[in-house]
């Protein structure tokens, strides 16, 4: 179904490509790459962290991730799910890729669902980095070289589709000819778009943490999310969190709210605890001052519920994909259009 869908699609990046580990040029909207990822025999599997370490790249991720070498030398990154019942982490990766094709930005590697060694997960084309963005000041240097339109489009995608986990670790920089040209940014690890959130243009998002009927607040009587009612626990501890919320929150949720020296900024709304995410890189958050390209605005105007259903067609059975999720994306589209069309 997806292959046919792509085959009938107009090419989004005429002449644009990414380089694989072997130096092969791959156009991201080439349906044959999806077919190779789905069906080519597997020759070798190795641990992703070991793979990166051997190439002297930093690895700052959790979980079991593999690098898969397919017959013919094509490499891909496999993120297995616990079981077929836990595919909500995999399908957002497919949807993010589909969304990038529809919009024409940002560059996201071809991604499919595949079963490997009895495990099902997402399999995404491995893109060879030209520079390790997690090392030294490489990310700061890159931001000075990147084409501003590409950077704004990346931030626009992050905002519209809710990729709140915006940091250098979820990007790959690639010089396709030489280091005198503008590098391209390739966006990876987009599973986070499935997370329910509330966000205003130019601000860090509030992520849904925990729902319980005991988390009642005066804010619940409001029709819209009360961004102005943010509260702060400057130094969150088990004791301070229990003092604020009682013993309603599960212990694991409490542990996750205590992260280093970061304050806990939150809103209680509709019997739900929403946390403002403290780790988003401010440089990757769409700002009102960012000038959005006319071609990108045209694509946004074409986004509607039916288009989003096509983009998320493989995720239609997932718990996160529902009417409220679609409406949240369209709300963010309207935020951008309302500001830019004043």
N, C-alpha and C positions, 0 to 999 in steps of 0.2 A: 504494500500500500504506500509506504513512505517513498520507495524508489520511484514508483509511478508518479507520485505527487511532485517529486523533485524533477523528474524528467520533463514534465510539462511546465516547469517554472522558467521564467526568464532568468538569464544569468545575472546575478547580482554584482559580481566583481569581475567584470570583463578584464582579463589579463592579470588579475591579482591572484597571488598564490602564497603558500607557505612552504617552507623547506622541512623535509623529514630528516631523520638522523643520518641517512645515507646521502643527503643532498638532493633527493628527488623533489621536483616541483609538483605540488599538489594544489589544484584549485578546490577550494572548500565546498563549492556547490556541484562537484562532480559526482553523480550517482554511482559511478563505478567504484569509487573509493568506499562508499557505504557497503557495497556488495563484497568488496575484498575484506573489509572488517568483519562482516557477518559470516563469511564462508571460507576464507583462505585457511588451509591447515596450519595448526600451531606447531612451531618448531622448537620454541624455547620460552620458558617462563622464569623470571627472576624478581626478587624483592626490589620494590621501587627505591627504598632508602639506600640499599646497597648499590643499586644502579647509579643513583645520583652521586653517592659518595665516591665511587670509582672515577667519576668525571669531575670531582671536586666542586660539586654544587651542594649548597645547604639544603636540608630537608626539614621543614617545620610543619609536619602534618601528623595527625593521629590516624590510626586505623590500618587495616590490611590493604595494601595497594601493590599491584604487580605490574611489571613491564612485560608485555607479550610480544615475541618476535614471530611474525607470520611468514609462511613460505614466500620467498621472494625478497625477504629482508625488511618488509614494512613493520615498524614498531608501533605499539599502541599501549595505552594505560588502562588497566582493568581494575575497577573498583567493585569487588564482590559484595553483594548484600547477604544478610544472614540467611535469608531464605526467599522463596518466591513471594512470600507474604510481606516482605520488607523492601519492596521495590520503589517506595516513594522517594528514596534518595537517588535512584537511578534515572527515573523518567524526567525529573526536572532538567537533567543534563541534556536529554534529547530535546526537550522543549526550548531550552536556551539556544541550542544550535539552530533549531527551526526558526526561532524568533530573529536570530541574527541574519538568517537568509532572507526573511521577509523584509526586514528593515534595511538590509545592506550594510549593517554594522552591529557590533564590532566583529572582529574576526574571531570565530570560535571553531575549533577543530571538528571535523566530522565525527559524529558520535552515534553508536548503536547499542542495542541490548544484545548481550550474548551469554551463553552458558559455557563456562570453562571449568573443567575439573569438578563437575557437579554443582558449581555455584553460578548463580545468575547475577549479572551486574551490568554496569555501563562500560563500554569499551570505546575509548577515544584515541584518535590518531595522536601519536607522540610528535611533538614539535620541538625541534632542536633549538635550545636557547643560544643566543650569541653572547649573552652576558648573564651572570648570576645576579639577579635583582635583589637578593637577600644578603649579598656580600658588600661590605664596606659602604660607600656612598653611591653605589651604582644606580639605585633607583632615582636619587636626587639628580644625578647627572643625566639620566635618560629623560626625565621630565623636561629638561631644558632643550632636548633634541627632538622630542616627538612632535609631529605635526599637530598644531592646535586643534584642527578640525577633528582629527582622529581621537584626541583626548576628550574633547567635548562630547563626541558621539559615544565614547565609552562610558562617560559619566551619565549621559542621557539614558543609555541602555540599563545601567545599574539602577537608576532611579525608577524608570518606568516598570521594569520587570522585577524590581525588589531584590537585587543582589546587594544585600547589606554587608556581606563579608568582603569589603573592598580593601585590599591591601596588596602589596607587591608580591606576596606569596601566591596570589591567584592570577598572576600575569606572567607571560613569557615575552621577552623582547628579542626581536630577530632583525639583524641586518641582512638583507637579501643579496646585496652586492658588495658593498664595502662600508666601512664605518664613517664615511664622509656623508652618507645619505641619511635621510630621516628613517629611524627604525620603525618597525611596525609593532603594535602590541597585540598579543593573542590572549584572549580571556579564557581561563580554564576554571575548573572547580566551581560550577554554577549551581550546585545542588541547593544552595541557600535560597533560591528564588521561591521555594515552596513554603517558606516560613511566613505565617500570618503577621502582618505588621501595620503600623500606622505611621505616616511620615508626611512632613511638609517640605516643600521645595527649599533646598539650601540647608536643611537640618539633618541630624542623625536620626535614624528611625527608632521607633518604639516597637520591640518585638514581644509577641505573646509568650509569656512565661508559664502561667498556671491559671486554670479556671476552677473556681470553687464557689458555691452559693454563699459561703460564709464571708467571702471577700466583698462585702457590701460597702458602697461609697456614695456620698451625695452626688458624685459625678454621674452615677447610673441614670439619673433623671434627665441628663442632657441628650439631645438628638445626635450630636456630633462628638467625635473624640475630643476630650478636653486637654489639648496640648498646653494650655496655660496653667494647668493644675499639677504640673510636675513637682514631685517631692524628692528630697535628697537625704540619703543616709551617708554622711561623709566617710565614715570608717565602718563599713558593714562587717559584723561579726555574727556568729550564731545567736548570741545574746541580744544584740540590737535588732536583728531581723525578727526574732521571736517576740521582742517587746513591741515591735511595730505591727506585725501581722498575727500575733498569737502563734499557736502551734498548728496552723492550717497547712503550711507548706511542707511537702515531703522533704526528708533530710537531704536527698540528692539535689533537689531544687535549691535548697538553702546553700549547699556547698557550691553550686554553680554561680550563685549570686555573689559569692566572696571570691574575687579574682584580683589578687595582688593588692595594690593600694588604691584601686579605682573606686570612686564613690558609686553608690547605687542610686541612680536617678530613675524614678518610676512614676507611673500613673495607675490608679485603680479605676477601672471602667468596665461596666457590664459584668461584674463579679469576676473580673480577670485582672491579673497583675501583668502590666506591660513594662518592660525595662528598656530604657534608652541605651542602645548599644554603644559602648565606650571605645570600641577598637577600630571603628571605621577610619580610614585615612582621609583626613579632611580634604586633601588634594584630589581625591577621587569622588567627592560629593558634588553633585550638580549645584551650581550657584546661580542666582538671578543675574549676575553680571556676565555669565557665560553666553556667548553669542552662538545660537544654534543655527546650523546651516539650513537654508531654505529647503534643500532636498530632504533633509531629515524631518523637518516639520511637515512636509508633504506626506511622508510615510506615516507619521503619527496621526495625521488626519484620517488616514485610511484604516486605522485600527478600530475595530468594533468587536462586539461579542462573537459574531460568526467567524471573523478572522482569528480571534484568539482560540476559539474551539478547534480550528484547523491546526493552529500552531501547537496546541496541547492535545492533539488527537490521540497520541499514544499514552497520554497520562489521564485520559478521561475517566478511568476507573479508580484513580488514586484518591485518597481521602482529602488531600489538600485542594484538589481541583473541583470547585463548585461555583455557584452563582456569586457568592460573596467575594471569592478570589478574583473572578473576572471583573467584578465591579471595582475592586480595589485598584486593579491595573488601569482601568478606564478613568478612575478618579485621578490617578497620577498623570495620565495623559492630559486630562482637562486642566490640571494645575499648570502644566507646561504651556499649553496652548493659551490659557487665560492670561498668563503673564506676558508671553511673547506677542500676543495680538492686541495688547492695549494700545 
